[in-house]
Amino acid sequence: GENVEQHPSTLSVQEGDSAVIKCTYSDSASNYFPWYKQELGKRPQLIIDIRSNVGEKKDQRIAVTLNKTAKHFSLHITETQPEDSAVYFCAASRNSGANSKLTFGKGITLSVRP
Amino acid sequence: DGGITQSPKYLFRKEGQNVTLSCEQNLNHDAMYWYRQDPGQGLRLIYYSQIVNDFQKGDIAEGYSVSREKKESFPLTVTSAQKNPTAFYLCASSTGHLSGANVLTFGAGSRLTVL
């Protein structure tokens, strides 16, 4: 089955700096890669996702890049703000319809220092 | 915070007792999922259901059971066979259709503590 790993497990940045969170996956057939953000005491929410036919996707201050050859994808957050402090989960799946399911990484705790 | 509702928010159980966690969604989603969240372990899939009256085991199904008698409901029973049941349980749903198959909407979670 799929194995998703996240590195590092914690990340601390100064407000205004950029943050990069990297994930690797094992199943070369995986073709859907979402990122979820979980603020303290709240439910995870999708912030951005990418499919394997695209190398990069941006949404305001966040972007995701995908390297299929190396089997890794990264979340980039620019101009970080204190409200970006949260746990970020990456995931991967084969988006093949019936019985496709997401495998999540263990999560990275991002702390933005004011 | 509408869409998918989990209850109870907090639950305490004595060892040896079964407990059922409720998950209800009004999003008309076909697929529903149960995840377990432990510190440093991420989200691990317990069971999932793509359609009414059908469900599949996830990665850590032992000691758990589910049912999917209605599209909007996917209750999870934590049985006494689960060796380490204290955890935060998250229910999720998705459209189940090919284009949006894996975009999950999560509930607020249920925290189970075994005394």
Contacts between the chains, C-beta under 8 A, distances in Angstrom:
chain1	res1	chain2	res2	distance
A	1	B	59	7.5
A	9	B	40	7.5
A	32	B	101	8.0
A	32	B	102	5.5
A	34	B	102	6.9
A	34	B	103	7.2
A	36	B	104	7.7
A	42	B	108	7.6
A	43	B	90	6.9
A	43	B	106	4.2
A	43	B	107	6.4
A	43	B	108	5.3
A	43	B	109	6.3
A	44	B	43	7.2
A	44	B	90	7.3
A	44	B	104	7.7
A	44	B	106	5.1
A	45	B	106	7.2
A	46	B	103	6.0
A	46	B	104	6.9
A	49	B	103	7.2
A	89	B	42	6.2
A	89	B	43	6.3
A	91	B	102	8.0
A	93	B	102	5.1
A	95	B	98	7.1
A	95	B	101	5.5
A	95	B	102	5.8
A	96	B	98	7.9
A	97	B	97	7.8
A	97	B	98	4.8
A	97	B	101	6.0
A	98	B	50	5.6
A	99	B	50	6.2
A	99	B	56	6.2
A	100	B	101	5.4
A	100	B	102	6.2
A	101	B	33	7.5
A	101	B	45	6.2
A	101	B	48	5.8
A	101	B	58	7.1
A	101	B	102	7.6
A	102	B	45	7.6
A	102	B	102	5.3
A	102	B	104	6.9
A	103	B	45	7.6
A	103	B	59	7.9
A	104	B	35	7.8
A	104	B	42	4.8
A	104	B	43	4.2
A	104	B	44	7.5
A	105	B	42	5.6
A	106	B	40	6.2
A	106	B	41	6.0
A	106	B	42	3.8
A	107	B	40	7.8
A	107	B	42	5.0
A	107	B	43	7.9
